[in-house]
Every structure is written in structure tokens, then in C-alpha cells.
Amino acid sequence: MAGKVWFITGASSGFGDAFARYALGIGDSVVATARDTARLAPLVKLAPDRVLAQRLDVAQPGEAEPAVMAGVERFGRIDIVVNNAGYSVVGAVEETSDAELRALLDTNFFGAASVIRAALPVLRAQRSGAIVNITSLGGQLSFAGFSAYSASKFALEGLSEALAGEVAPFGIKVLIVEPGQFRTNLAGAGMRYMPELPAYADTVGATRQFAHGMHQTQDGDPLKAAAAIARALEAEETPLRLALGRDAVDAIRGHAQKMLVDIESWEAVSVDTRID
């Protein structure tokens, strides 16, 4: 993959920073984007000739296209688009206001969609490239207290699955990445907690406690995640979905198996719905 150009959102910390460092380490170039470009200075210092620090708030309409074009102007092309920018919310559905839910979707879902739309004309003209959408094991299943976060990731997975079929004829790959617990800032600055209602202490309370305690205790190495993504993109048959981490693999497999059991158990009821 030497010589590729990566366009990475949320590159100032966590996964985004690790993906950028990995790309630079194998000789690639990076359009590193963040709301505050000053926080990208360490990446620029690593390889000034191969890093463009570009302002981009994915939640702000109209910012994605100029950021993509700035990358093309600097490096001549874009090969790998990584939609990584995002954050999480902990709270029951009843505890999460419309404003909080819409703000989360603006970043995690609509922000990614805007970057995809901005990048596709470039990738189509090249007839090559890859779009990597970072979701979560929470993009396949959910838990009490993570309803809003999972809603945003479920939505991105649905968009990505359809997108893969739409852009395959242009030589463009789509990869959905579903990490488990990795040592990023998601559980730190990237986590918002909704006001608590006592009624949900027994169901969401455990999730709040878990989320508060997991920052910088996770087993996952973000640099190894970057290497896994690169390996999947290099494969002749790139998977649509790539789970990362033992916890993600086990949780997603268990959830899928439970879904199959439910389908089989209720098949007679499900199919007995034809008009007589």
C-alpha cells in the first residue's frame, strides 16, 4: 500500500491518530482532519511532506467537500477514506433528549455520509479507492444505555452495506470496521452522560459504571487495528465487515447465533402471513 493517500476524520486522537501514524509508518501520505488543526501538529512533525493538517468539523454542512479537495490539491488523489470522527452517549432512551440524539447522529452518521459524498466523485474518477467506516460492535447489537450510540452506528452500517453495492462497479471497496474495546479516548473525552432518572438505575446504572471505568483499561491496541484494516483492504476479497478484538468477535457471533435461533423458532409464525 506504499504511496497511498489516506483521508482520515477525527485524526487528532485515538483511532484517527493511530491510523495516521500507521499510514505514515508504511510510507503513505495522510490528509489528517480535525476541528482543531493545532492538535494535529504532532502528526505534521512526523512527516511534514506527507501530512496535510486540514480543518474539518464533520457535523458542519459544507465543510467536507473543501477538505477533500484540499487533499486532492496537495497529493493529487485520495485512496483510502476513513470515517472515524465520532463520540458516544450513555443514557436510557427516555433520558436522551432529541437535541442530544440529533447532535450525535449529526456527527456519527450524517457527518460520515457527507464525507462519503464529497469523496466519491474523486474515487469514481480514479476508478479505485476504499471507504472505511468505523462503527463498533455496537453497530451490530446494543445494550441498555447505549441506545443512541448504537442507533448512529446501526444507521452507518446500513448505509455502508448499500453503498458497497453501489460503488463496486467503480473499483471502490467499502469496509465496515466494528471494534470492541480499544485504548482510545472514546470512553474519556468522547463520552457524554445523560441526566439520570432513578427508574433506570437497575438497567442503565451498570452501563454507566462500566463506561466510567473503562477509560485507558481497554485491551485493544489502535495501531494493531490500523494494521488489520490495511490487511483487509489489501486482500483480493475484502470483507464487508471486520470485527476487531476478541470481545467484538464473541459478542457479534453470539448475537448472530441468537438471531438465527429466533428465526428458526418463529419461522412458522413468520411465514404464515400470506394472503389466503
C-alpha positions as CSV (number, residue, x, y, z in Angstrom):
1,M,0.0,0.0,0.0
2,A,3.1,2.3,-0.2
3,G,2.3,5.6,-1.8
4,K,-1.4,5.6,-0.9
5,V,-3.1,8.8,0.3
6,W,-5.4,8.4,3.4
7,F,-8.1,10.9,4.3
8,I,-8.9,10.5,8.0
9,T,-11.5,12.2,10.0
10,G,-11.0,12.7,13.8
11,A,-7.3,12.3,13.4
12,S,-6.2,14.3,16.4
13,S,-6.5,11.4,18.9
14,G,-7.5,7.8,19.4
15,F,-8.1,5.6,16.3
16,G,-7.7,8.5,13.9
17,D,-4.2,9.4,15.3
18,A,-3.2,5.7,15.2
19,F,-4.4,5.2,11.7
20,A,-2.4,8.3,10.6
21,R,0.7,7.1,12.3
22,Y,0.4,3.7,10.8
23,A,0.0,5.1,7.3
24,L,3.0,7.4,7.7
25,G,5.0,4.4,9.1
26,I,4.5,2.4,5.8
27,G,5.4,5.4,3.7
28,D,1.9,6.7,2.8
29,S,0.6,10.2,2.9
30,V,-2.2,11.5,5.1
31,V,-4.9,14.2,5.0
32,A,-5.4,14.5,8.7
33,T,-8.6,16.3,9.7
34,A,-9.9,17.6,12.9
35,R,-11.9,20.5,14.3
36,D,-8.8,22.0,15.8
37,T,-5.8,21.7,13.4
38,A,-3.4,22.7,16.2
39,R,-3.9,19.3,17.7
40,L,-2.6,17.7,14.5
41,A,0.9,19.3,15.0
42,P,2.5,16.1,16.3
43,L,1.4,14.2,13.1
44,V,2.7,17.0,10.9
45,K,6.0,16.9,12.7
46,L,6.4,13.2,12.0
47,A,6.4,13.8,8.2
48,P,5.8,17.4,7.1
49,D,6.0,16.5,3.4
50,R,3.4,13.7,3.8
51,V,0.8,15.2,6.1
52,L,-1.8,17.8,5.4
53,A,-3.4,19.1,8.6
54,Q,-6.9,20.1,7.4
55,R,-9.8,21.7,9.4
56,L,-13.0,19.6,9.3
57,D,-15.9,19.5,11.6
58,V,-18.0,16.7,10.0
59,A,-21.1,17.9,11.7
60,Q,-21.0,21.3,9.9
61,P,-22.7,21.2,6.5
62,G,-20.4,22.3,3.6
63,E,-17.1,21.5,5.3
64,A,-16.4,18.0,3.8
65,E,-16.0,18.9,0.2
66,P,-13.4,21.7,0.6
67,A,-11.5,19.4,2.9
68,V,-11.4,16.6,0.4
69,M,-10.4,19.0,-2.4
70,A,-7.6,20.4,-0.3
71,G,-6.3,16.8,0.0
72,V,-6.5,16.3,-3.8
73,E,-4.8,19.6,-4.4
74,R,-1.9,18.6,-2.1
75,F,-1.4,15.0,-3.0
76,G,-3.1,14.6,-6.4
77,R,-5.5,11.8,-5.3
78,I,-7.2,10.1,-2.3
79,D,-7.1,6.4,-1.9
80,I,-8.5,5.5,1.5
81,V,-11.2,7.5,3.2
82,V,-11.5,6.7,6.9
83,N,-14.7,7.9,8.6
84,N,-13.5,7.8,12.2
85,A,-14.8,11.0,13.8
86,G,-17.4,10.4,16.4
87,Y,-18.4,10.2,20.1
88,S,-20.7,8.2,22.4
89,V,-23.6,8.9,24.6
90,V,-24.7,6.9,27.7
91,G,-28.3,7.1,28.8
92,A,-31.6,5.4,28.5
93,V,-33.9,6.3,25.6
94,E,-36.1,8.3,28.0
95,E,-33.1,10.1,29.4
96,T,-31.8,11.2,26.0
97,S,-33.3,14.3,24.5
98,D,-34.0,14.9,20.9
99,A,-31.3,17.6,20.8
100,E,-28.7,15.1,22.2
101,L,-29.8,12.4,19.8
102,R,-29.7,14.7,16.7
103,A,-26.3,16.0,17.7
104,L,-24.9,12.5,17.9
105,L,-26.4,11.5,14.6
106,D,-25.1,14.7,13.0
107,T,-21.5,13.6,13.8
108,N,-21.6,9.8,13.7
109,F,-23.9,9.3,10.8
110,F,-24.6,12.5,8.8
111,G,-21.0,13.6,9.1
112,A,-19.7,10.3,7.7
113,A,-22.3,10.5,4.9
114,S,-21.2,14.0,3.9
115,V,-17.6,12.9,3.7
116,I,-18.5,9.9,1.6
117,R,-20.5,12.1,-0.8
118,A,-17.6,14.6,-1.0
119,A,-15.0,11.8,-1.7
120,L,-17.0,9.7,-4.2
121,P,-16.5,11.9,-7.3
122,V,-12.7,11.7,-6.7
123,L,-12.7,7.9,-6.2
124,R,-15.1,7.3,-9.1
125,A,-12.9,9.4,-11.4
126,Q,-9.9,7.3,-10.3
127,R,-11.9,4.1,-10.6
128,S,-10.2,2.9,-7.4
129,G,-10.2,3.6,-3.7
130,A,-11.7,2.5,-0.4
131,I,-14.2,3.9,2.1
132,V,-13.6,2.6,5.7
133,N,-16.4,3.4,8.1
134,I,-15.6,2.9,11.7
135,T,-18.7,1.7,13.6
136,S,-18.5,-0.6,16.6
137,L,-19.6,-3.9,17.9
138,G,-22.5,-1.6,18.9
139,G,-23.3,-1.4,15.2
140,Q,-24.4,-5.0,15.3
141,L,-26.0,-5.2,18.8
142,S,-26.8,-3.0,21.7
143,F,-27.1,-2.8,25.5
144,A,-29.3,-0.8,27.9
145,G,-27.8,2.7,28.0
146,F,-26.2,2.6,24.6
147,S,-29.3,3.1,22.5
148,A,-28.3,6.5,21.0
149,Y,-24.8,5.4,20.1
150,S,-25.9,2.1,18.6
151,A,-28.6,3.9,16.6
152,S,-25.9,6.1,15.0
153,K,-23.7,3.1,14.2
154,F,-26.6,0.8,13.0
155,A,-27.5,3.6,10.6
156,L,-23.9,3.9,9.3
157,E,-23.8,0.1,8.8
158,G,-27.0,0.1,6.8
159,L,-25.7,3.0,4.6
160,S,-22.4,1.2,4.1
161,E,-23.9,-2.1,3.1
162,A,-26.0,-0.4,0.3
163,L,-23.0,1.8,-0.6
164,A,-20.8,-1.3,-1.2
165,G,-23.1,-2.5,-3.9
166,E,-23.4,1.0,-5.5
167,V,-19.7,1.7,-5.8
168,A,-18.3,-1.8,-6.6
169,P,-18.5,-1.3,-10.3
170,F,-16.2,1.7,-10.0
171,G,-13.5,-0.3,-8.3
172,I,-14.2,1.2,-4.9
173,K,-14.2,-1.0,-1.8
174,V,-16.3,-0.4,1.3
175,L,-15.2,-1.8,4.7
176,I,-17.2,-1.6,7.9
177,V,-14.9,-1.8,10.9
178,E,-16.5,-3.0,14.2
179,P,-14.1,-2.5,17.1
180,G,-14.7,-3.7,20.6
181,Q,-12.8,-2.1,23.5
182,F,-9.7,-0.3,22.3
183,R,-7.5,2.2,24.2
184,T,-8.8,5.4,22.6
185,N,-10.5,8.5,24.0
186,L,-14.0,7.2,23.3
187,A,-14.6,6.4,27.0
188,G,-12.8,9.6,28.1
189,A,-13.5,12.9,26.3
190,G,-15.5,11.1,23.7
191,M,-18.3,10.0,26.1
192,R,-21.3,12.1,27.1
193,Y,-23.6,11.1,30.0
194,M,-27.3,11.9,30.1
195,P,-29.1,13.1,33.2
196,E,-30.1,10.1,35.3
197,L,-33.7,9.0,36.0
198,P,-33.9,6.8,39.1
199,A,-36.3,4.5,37.3
200,Y,-33.4,3.2,35.1
201,A,-30.8,2.7,37.9
202,D,-31.1,-1.1,37.7
203,T,-30.8,-1.3,33.9
204,V,-28.6,1.6,32.8
205,G,-26.8,2.1,36.0
206,A,-24.4,-0.9,35.3
207,T,-23.7,0.5,31.9
208,R,-22.8,3.9,33.3
209,Q,-20.5,2.3,35.8
210,F,-18.9,0.2,33.1
211,A,-18.4,3.2,30.8
212,H,-16.9,5.3,33.6
213,G,-14.4,2.6,34.5
214,M,-13.1,1.5,31.1
215,H,-11.1,4.5,30.0
216,Q,-7.4,3.5,29.4
217,T,-8.1,0.0,30.7
218,Q,-9.1,-1.5,27.3
219,D,-7.1,-4.4,25.8
220,G,-7.2,-3.2,22.2
221,D,-4.2,-1.6,20.5
222,P,-5.3,1.1,18.0
223,L,-2.1,0.6,15.9
224,K,-2.9,-3.1,15.5
225,A,-6.4,-2.1,14.5
226,A,-4.8,0.0,11.7
227,A,-2.7,-2.9,10.5
228,A,-5.7,-5.2,10.5
229,I,-7.7,-2.7,8.4
230,A,-4.8,-2.4,5.9
231,R,-4.6,-6.1,5.6
232,A,-8.3,-6.4,4.9
233,L,-8.1,-3.7,2.2
234,E,-5.1,-5.4,0.6
235,A,-7.0,-8.7,0.4
236,E,-8.3,-9.8,-3.0
237,E,-11.7,-10.3,-1.3
238,T,-12.1,-7.6,1.2
239,P,-14.8,-8.4,3.7
240,L,-17.8,-6.1,4.1
241,R,-17.4,-6.2,7.9
242,L,-14.3,-6.6,10.0
243,A,-14.8,-7.1,13.8
244,L,-11.7,-6.1,15.8
245,G,-10.9,-7.6,19.2
246,R,-11.9,-10.8,21.0
247,D,-14.8,-9.1,22.7
248,A,-16.2,-7.9,19.4
249,V,-15.9,-11.3,17.7
250,D,-17.5,-13.1,20.6
251,A,-20.3,-10.6,21.1
252,I,-21.2,-10.3,17.4
253,R,-21.0,-14.1,16.9
254,G,-23.3,-14.7,19.9
255,H,-25.8,-12.1,18.7
256,A,-25.9,-13.6,15.3
257,Q,-26.4,-17.1,16.7
258,K,-29.3,-15.8,18.8
259,M,-30.9,-14.2,15.8
260,L,-30.7,-17.5,13.9
261,V,-32.3,-19.3,16.8
262,D,-35.1,-16.8,16.9
263,I,-35.7,-17.0,13.2
264,E,-35.9,-20.8,13.3
265,S,-38.1,-20.9,16.4
266,W,-40.6,-18.5,15.0
267,E,-40.3,-19.4,11.3
268,A,-43.8,-21.0,11.2
269,V,-45.4,-17.8,12.6
270,S,-43.3,-15.6,10.4
271,V,-44.2,-17.3,7.1
272,D,-47.8,-17.9,7.9
273,T,-48.7,-14.3,6.9
274,R,-49.6,-14.8,3.2
275,I,-52.9,-13.8,1.9
276,D,-55.1,-16.9,1.7
